[in-house]
């Protein structure tokens, strides 16, 4: 074994010893899905699939984009999608990215400079933290959803100040205090960067997310939307001013140097948003499932979102609970550190429009028993 393979082996052995070795697993279709991010069921919708296939059959699509958007990868379809997304998200313009991860990297690596300060919620997604690390700006985490701590850090920041938050946090399911943070940003002349990954589709008019729902979108400098969750597809976009989009086209390396999304994905996204607009009642249906889950557990402390958690705090105990639920037919995944802080290991439960009421009630009963 060469020295590099020995290093790999040692690192993997340490993870295995600590009980946090990751392995790929194909989802078992016989289990009831309480783990995927397909909140509205669009990824499994036969009606939507047929609409996408019908559209693609009528067009002479390329198999691949053939290059980046700045070379051969741009298309009329992509520009039409960006125009329609700008309307949905009530922005001057939008720019497609290949994933939410790439979009966060693209924003945070290119906009804040070494003379600026980034203040980000300590529970932000790994893609935000990686984007923050890639910036030359000064960077500090503030306590989760703690506006007092944020304000104190604003007082010590230098240069332009960027506040980075998420609408709905992916591992806790709670919402950010967006109105308070936007108010702080206004008082101190800061710029808010908002990741709407887990609110896209499930909140706001036509699925436009939390900022639009609260009519705060015009006060937020940069919004990131992702399409691999409630929209049931793939990719992401940045929404904001025309100048922002032109800046990203010129300075965002993850955009400039990445092969564009294929035409088939662009068509799928167009149809997903059209489908949601005609079936916006899916949002209410999801909210009913969330209410049922919370009421069945008789707790109002649970977040009012599709993401629910059961904190356990022990790797072995969390794994055993997940396996016990799996044996009863529920696909509920355990979440360990470093995805969440050590000592906060948990079960992450995702609710969907396609989960039956009886399945949700039976899950809550199993959670109490286990």
MARSE-431021 format. One record per residue (C-alpha): residue in one letter; x, z, y. Coordinates in Angstrom, 1 decimal, m for minus. Example, Ala and Ser with C-alpha at 12.3 -4.5 7.8 and 13.67 -1.06 7.14 Angstrom:
MARSE-431021
{'A' {12.3 7.8 m4.5}}
{'S' {13.7 7.1 m1.1}}
This chain:
MARSE-431021
{'X' {0.0 0.0 0.0}}
{'X' {1.5 m1.0 3.4}}
{'X' {1.7 1.5 6.2}}
{'X' {m1.3 0.1 8.0}}
{'X' {m3.5 0.3 4.9}}
{'X' {m2.2 3.8 4.3}}
{'X' {m3.4 4.7 7.8}}
{'X' {m6.8 3.3 7.1}}
{'X' {m7.0 5.2 3.8}}
{'X' {m6.0 8.5 5.5}}
{'X' {m8.6 8.1 8.2}}
{'X' {m11.4 7.1 5.8}}
{'X' {m10.4 10.0 3.5}}
{'X' {m10.8 12.4 6.4}}
{'X' {m14.2 11.1 7.2}}
{'X' {m15.3 11.4 3.6}}
{'X' {m14.0 15.0 3.5}}
{'X' {m16.0 15.8 6.6}}
{'X' {m19.1 14.2 5.1}}
{'X' {m19.4 11.5 7.8}}
{'X' {m18.1 8.4 6.1}}
{'X' {m20.3 5.5 7.1}}
{'X' {m21.5 2.9 4.6}}
{'X' {m23.6 m0.2 4.9}}
{'X' {m27.1 0.1 3.3}}
{'X' {m29.8 m2.5 2.9}}
{'X' {m33.2 m1.1 3.8}}
{'X' {m35.4 m0.6 0.8}}
{'X' {m38.7 m2.5 1.5}}
{'X' {m40.5 m0.1 m0.8}}
{'X' {m40.0 2.8 1.6}}
{'X' {m42.1 3.4 4.6}}
{'X' {m40.2 2.4 7.7}}
{'X' {m39.5 5.3 10.0}}
{'X' {m36.0 4.3 10.9}}
{'X' {m36.0 0.8 12.5}}
{'X' {m36.3 0.1 16.3}}
{'X' {m39.1 m2.4 15.6}}
{'X' {m41.5 m0.2 17.6}}
{'X' {m44.2 m2.9 18.2}}
{'X' {m43.8 m4.6 14.8}}
{'X' {m42.7 m7.9 16.4}}
{'X' {m39.7 m8.4 14.1}}
{'X' {m42.1 m8.4 11.1}}
{'X' {m45.0 m10.2 12.8}}
{'X' {m46.1 m13.3 10.7}}
{'X' {m48.1 m14.6 13.7}}
{'X' {m45.1 m14.5 16.0}}
{'X' {m42.8 m16.0 13.3}}
{'X' {m45.2 m19.0 12.9}}
{'X' {m45.3 m19.5 16.7}}
{'X' {m41.5 m19.5 16.8}}
{'X' {m41.3 m22.0 13.9}}
{'X' {m43.9 m24.2 15.5}}
{'X' {m42.0 m24.4 18.8}}
{'X' {m38.6 m25.0 17.2}}
{'X' {m40.0 m27.7 14.9}}
{'X' {m41.1 m29.7 18.0}}
{'X' {m37.7 m29.6 19.7}}
{'X' {m34.4 m31.2 18.8}}
{'X' {m32.4 m28.0 18.9}}
{'X' {m28.7 m27.6 18.4}}
{'X' {m27.6 m25.4 15.4}}
{'X' {m25.3 m23.5 17.8}}
{'X' {m24.8 m23.2 21.5}}
{'X' {m21.3 m24.9 21.1}}
{'X' {m19.6 m22.9 23.9}}
{'X' {m20.0 m20.4 26.7}}
{'X' {m22.6 m20.9 29.4}}
{'X' {m19.9 m22.0 31.8}}
{'X' {m18.7 m24.7 29.4}}
{'X' {m21.1 m26.5 27.0}}
{'X' {m23.4 m23.6 26.1}}
{'X' {m25.8 m23.7 29.0}}
{'X' {m29.2 m25.3 28.5}}
{'X' {m32.5 m25.9 30.2}}
{'X' {m34.1 m23.5 27.7}}
{'X' {m31.8 m20.7 28.7}}
{'X' {m32.4 m21.2 32.4}}
{'X' {m36.2 m21.4 31.8}}
{'X' {m36.1 m18.1 29.9}}
{'X' {m34.1 m16.4 32.6}}
{'X' {m36.6 m17.6 35.2}}
{'X' {m39.5 m16.2 33.2}}
{'X' {m37.7 m12.9 32.5}}
{'X' {m37.1 m12.4 36.2}}
{'X' {m40.8 m12.7 36.7}}
{'X' {m41.5 m10.2 33.9}}
{'X' {m39.0 m7.7 35.2}}
{'X' {m39.9 m8.2 38.9}}
{'X' {m36.3 m9.1 39.8}}
{'X' {m34.9 m11.9 41.9}}
{'X' {m32.9 m13.2 38.9}}
{'X' {m31.8 m12.5 35.3}}
{'X' {m28.8 m13.4 33.3}}
{'X' {m28.8 m13.5 29.5}}
{'X' {m26.2 m11.7 27.4}}
{'X' {m25.7 m11.8 23.6}}
{'X' {m26.5 m8.1 23.2}}
{'X' {m27.2 m4.9 25.1}}
{'X' {m23.7 m3.7 24.1}}
{'X' {m22.2 m6.8 25.8}}
{'X' {m24.4 m6.5 28.8}}
{'X' {m23.3 m2.9 29.4}}
{'X' {m19.7 m3.8 29.0}}
{'X' {m20.2 m6.8 31.3}}
{'X' {m21.7 m4.7 34.1}}
{'X' {m19.5 m1.6 33.9}}
{'X' {m16.2 m3.5 33.5}}
{'X' {m16.7 m5.8 36.4}}
{'X' {m18.6 m4.0 39.2}}
{'X' {m17.0 m0.6 39.8}}
{'X' {m13.4 m0.8 40.9}}
{'X' {m10.5 1.6 40.9}}
{'X' {m11.6 3.0 44.4}}
{'X' {m15.1 3.9 43.0}}
{'X' {m16.7 6.6 40.9}}
{'X' {m18.9 6.3 37.9}}
{'X' {m21.2 9.2 37.1}}
{'X' {m22.9 8.8 33.7}}
{'X' {m25.3 11.0 31.7}}
{'X' {m23.4 12.7 28.9}}
{'X' {m25.8 11.4 26.3}}
{'X' {m25.5 7.8 27.2}}
{'X' {m25.1 5.2 24.5}}
{'X' {m21.7 4.3 23.1}}
{'X' {m21.9 0.9 24.8}}
{'X' {m22.2 2.6 28.2}}
{'X' {m19.3 4.9 27.4}}
{'X' {m17.2 2.0 26.3}}
{'X' {m18.1 0.1 29.4}}
{'X' {m17.2 3.1 31.5}}
{'X' {m13.8 3.4 29.7}}
{'X' {m13.1 m0.3 30.4}}
{'X' {m13.5 0.3 34.2}}
{'X' {m10.6 1.3 36.5}}
{'X' {m13.0 3.5 38.4}}
{'X' {m12.9 7.3 38.3}}
{'X' {m15.5 8.4 35.8}}
{'X' {m17.3 11.7 35.1}}
{'X' {m20.1 12.7 32.8}}
{'X' {m22.9 14.9 34.1}}
{'X' {m25.1 17.2 32.0}}
{'X' {m28.0 15.5 30.3}}
{'X' {m30.9 14.9 32.7}}
{'X' {m29.5 17.6 35.0}}
{'X' {m30.0 16.4 38.6}}
{'X' {m28.4 19.6 40.0}}
{'X' {m25.2 18.9 38.1}}
{'X' {m25.4 15.2 39.1}}
{'X' {m25.8 16.1 42.8}}
{'X' {m22.8 18.5 42.6}}
{'X' {m20.7 15.7 41.1}}
{'X' {m21.9 13.2 43.8}}
{'X' {m20.6 15.6 46.4}}
{'X' {m17.1 15.4 44.9}}
{'X' {m17.1 11.6 44.2}}
{'X' {m15.2 9.0 46.2}}
{'X' {m15.7 5.4 47.1}}
{'X' {m18.9 3.6 45.9}}
{'X' {m20.8 5.9 43.5}}
{'X' {m22.5 4.4 40.5}}
{'X' {m25.0 6.5 38.5}}
{'X' {m25.5 5.3 35.0}}
{'X' {m28.6 6.4 33.0}}
{'X' {m31.0 5.3 30.3}}
{'X' {m34.7 5.1 30.5}}
{'X' {m35.2 6.5 27.0}}
{'X' {m32.3 8.1 25.3}}
{'X' {m31.7 6.6 21.9}}
{'X' {m30.8 9.7 19.9}}
{'X' {m33.1 12.2 21.6}}
{'X' {m36.1 10.0 22.6}}
{'X' {m36.5 11.8 26.0}}
{'X' {m36.9 10.0 29.3}}
{'X' {m34.7 10.3 32.3}}
{'X' {m36.0 11.9 35.5}}
{'X' {m35.9 8.5 37.1}}
{'X' {m37.8 9.3 40.3}}
{'X' {m35.5 12.3 41.0}}
{'X' {m32.3 10.3 40.3}}
{'X' {m33.4 7.4 42.4}}
{'X' {m34.2 9.9 45.2}}
{'X' {m30.7 11.4 44.9}}
{'X' {m29.2 7.9 44.9}}
{'X' {m31.1 7.1 48.1}}
{'X' {m30.0 10.2 49.9}}
{'X' {m26.3 9.8 49.0}}
{'X' {m26.1 6.0 49.2}}
{'X' {m25.4 5.7 45.5}}
{'X' {m26.1 2.7 43.2}}
{'X' {m28.2 3.2 40.0}}
{'X' {m27.4 1.3 36.8}}
{'X' {m30.3 1.7 34.4}}
{'X' {m30.3 0.8 30.7}}
{'X' {m33.9 0.0 29.7}}
{'X' {m33.0 m0.7 26.0}}
{'X' {m35.7 1.6 24.4}}
{'X' {m38.3 1.1 27.1}}
{'X' {m38.2 m2.7 27.0}}
{'X' {m41.5 m4.0 25.6}}
{'X' {m43.1 m0.6 25.0}}
{'X' {m43.5 0.5 28.7}}
{'X' {m44.6 m1.2 31.9}}
{'X' {m46.6 m4.3 32.7}}
{'X' {m45.8 m7.0 30.2}}
{'X' {m43.2 m4.8 28.7}}
{'X' {m41.1 m4.6 31.9}}
{'X' {m39.8 m1.0 31.2}}
{'X' {m39.8 2.3 32.9}}
{'X' {m38.6 1.3 36.3}}
{'X' {m41.4 m1.2 36.8}}
{'X' {m43.9 1.2 35.3}}
{'X' {m42.9 3.8 38.0}}
{'X' {m42.6 1.1 40.7}}
{'X' {m39.0 2.0 41.3}}
{'X' {m37.4 m1.3 40.3}}
{'X' {m36.6 m2.4 43.8}}
{'X' {m34.5 0.8 44.3}}
{'X' {m32.3 0.2 41.3}}
{'X' {m29.2 m2.0 41.7}}
{'X' {m28.8 m3.1 38.1}}
{'X' {m31.2 m3.0 35.1}}
{'X' {m30.2 m3.8 31.5}}
{'X' {m32.9 m5.0 29.1}}
{'X' {m32.3 m5.5 25.4}}
{'X' {m34.4 m7.6 23.0}}
{'X' {m33.3 m6.4 19.5}}
{'X' {m35.6 m3.4 19.5}}
{'X' {m39.3 m3.6 20.5}}
{'X' {m39.1 m7.3 21.3}}
{'X' {m38.1 m8.0 17.6}}
{'X' {m35.4 m10.5 18.4}}
{'X' {m31.8 m10.5 19.7}}
{'X' {m29.9 m10.6 22.9}}
{'X' {m30.2 m8.9 26.3}}
{'X' {m30.4 m9.6 30.0}}
{'X' {m29.3 m8.2 33.3}}
{'X' {m32.0 m8.1 36.0}}
{'X' {m31.3 m7.7 39.7}}
{'X' {m30.6 m9.6 42.9}}
{'X' {m29.4 m13.2 43.1}}
{'X' {m26.1 m12.0 44.4}}
{'X' {m25.6 m9.7 41.4}}
{'X' {m26.3 m12.5 38.9}}
{'X' {m23.9 m14.9 40.7}}
{'X' {m21.3 m12.1 40.8}}
{'X' {m21.6 m11.5 37.0}}
{'X' {m21.3 m15.2 36.3}}
{'X' {m18.0 m15.2 38.1}}
{'X' {m16.5 m11.8 37.2}}
{'X' {m18.1 m10.5 34.0}}
{'X' {m15.7 m11.2 31.2}}
{'X' {m18.2 m10.5 28.3}}
{'X' {m20.4 m13.2 29.8}}
{'X' {m17.7 m15.7 30.8}}
{'X' {m15.8 m15.7 27.5}}
{'X' {m18.7 m15.5 25.0}}
{'X' {m20.4 m18.3 23.2}}
{'X' {m24.0 m18.5 24.5}}
{'X' {m27.0 m17.5 22.5}}
{'X' {m28.3 m20.4 20.3}}
{'X' {m31.4 m22.3 21.3}}
{'X' {m33.4 m20.9 18.4}}
{'X' {m32.9 m17.4 19.7}}
{'X' {m33.9 m18.5 23.2}}
{'X' {m37.1 m20.0 21.8}}
{'X' {m37.7 m16.8 19.8}}
{'X' {m37.4 m14.7 23.0}}
{'X' {m39.7 m16.9 25.0}}
{'X' {m42.3 m16.6 22.3}}
{'X' {m41.8 m12.9 21.9}}
{'X' {m42.6 m12.2 25.5}}
{'X' {m45.6 m14.6 25.4}}
{'X' {m46.9 m12.9 22.3}}
{'X' {m46.5 m9.4 23.9}}
{'X' {m48.4 m10.5 27.0}}
{'X' {m51.3 m11.6 24.9}}
{'X' {m51.1 m8.5 22.7}}
{'X' {m50.3 m5.9 25.3}}
{'X' {m52.6 m3.5 23.5}}
{'X' {m49.7 m2.9 21.2}}
{'X' {m48.4 m0.5 23.8}}
{'X' {m51.5 1.6 23.6}}
{'X' {m51.5 1.4 19.8}}
{'X' {m47.9 2.7 19.8}}
{'X' {m48.8 5.5 22.2}}
{'X' {m51.6 6.5 19.8}}
{'X' {m49.2 6.8 16.9}}
{'X' {m46.9 8.9 19.1}}
{'X' {m49.8 11.2 20.0}}
{'X' {m50.8 11.5 16.4}}
{'X' {m47.3 12.5 15.3}}
{'X' {m46.9 15.1 18.1}}
{'X' {m50.4 16.6 17.4}}
{'X' {m49.8 16.7 13.7}}
{'X' {m46.6 18.7 14.2}}
{'X' {m48.5 20.8 16.8}}
{'X' {m45.7 20.6 19.3}}
{'X' {m45.7 19.4 22.8}}
{'X' {m41.9 19.8 23.0}}
{'X' {m41.5 16.5 21.1}}
{'X' {m40.6 13.6 23.4}}
{'X' {m43.4 11.2 24.4}}
{'X' {m41.7 8.2 23.0}}
{'X' {m41.3 6.2 19.7}}
{'X' {m38.1 8.1 19.0}}
{'X' {m38.6 11.5 17.5}}
{'X' {m35.9 13.9 16.2}}
{'X' {m35.6 16.9 14.0}}
{'X' {m32.4 18.7 14.9}}
{'X' {m30.8 20.5 12.0}}
{'X' {m27.2 21.1 13.0}}
{'X' {m25.6 20.8 9.5}}
{'X' {m24.3 17.6 8.0}}
{'X' {m25.0 18.6 4.4}}
{'X' {m28.5 20.0 5.2}}
{'X' {m29.4 17.0 7.3}}
{'X' {m28.3 14.6 4.5}}
{'X' {m30.3 16.6 1.9}}
{'X' {m33.4 16.5 4.1}}
{'X' {m33.1 12.7 4.5}}
{'X' {m32.7 12.3 0.8}}
{'X' {m35.7 14.5 0.1}}
{'X' {m37.8 12.4 2.4}}
{'X' {m36.5 9.3 0.8}}
{'X' {m37.6 10.5 m2.6}}
{'X' {m41.1 10.8 m1.2}}
{'X' {m41.1 7.2 0.1}}
{'X' {m40.1 7.8 3.7}}
{'X' {m37.1 5.9 5.2}}
{'X' {m35.8 8.5 7.7}}
{'X' {m32.1 8.3 8.4}}
{'X' {m29.7 11.2 9.1}}
{'X' {m27.6 11.0 12.3}}
{'X' {m24.2 12.7 12.2}}
{'X' {m21.3 13.2 14.7}}
{'X' {m19.6 11.3 16.3}}
{'X' {m22.9 9.4 17.0}}
{'X' {m24.3 12.8 18.2}}
{'X' {m22.3 15.9 19.2}}
{'X' {m21.1 18.0 16.3}}
{'X' {m23.6 20.7 15.6}}
{'X' {m26.6 18.6 16.7}}
{'X' {m26.9 16.6 13.5}}
{'X' {m30.5 15.5 13.1}}
{'X' {m33.1 13.3 11.5}}
{'X' {m34.0 10.4 13.7}}
{'X' {m37.6 9.2 13.3}}
{'X' {m38.9 6.0 14.8}}
{'X' {m42.6 5.4 15.1}}
{'X' {m44.2 2.0 14.9}}
{'X' {m47.5 0.3 15.5}}
{'X' {m47.6 m0.6 11.8}}
{'X' {m47.2 2.9 10.5}}
{'X' {m50.6 4.0 9.2}}
{'X' {m52.1 7.2 10.4}}
{'X' {m52.0 8.6 6.9}}
{'X' {m48.3 7.8 6.6}}
{'X' {m47.5 9.6 9.8}}
{'X' {m49.6 12.6 8.9}}
{'X' {m47.9 12.7 5.4}}
{'X' {m44.5 12.5 7.0}}
{'X' {m45.2 15.4 9.3}}
{'X' {m46.4 17.5 6.3}}
{'X' {m43.2 16.6 4.4}}
{'X' {m41.1 17.6 7.4}}
{'X' {m42.7 21.0 7.5}}
{'X' {m42.3 21.5 3.7}}
{'X' {m38.7 20.3 3.6}}
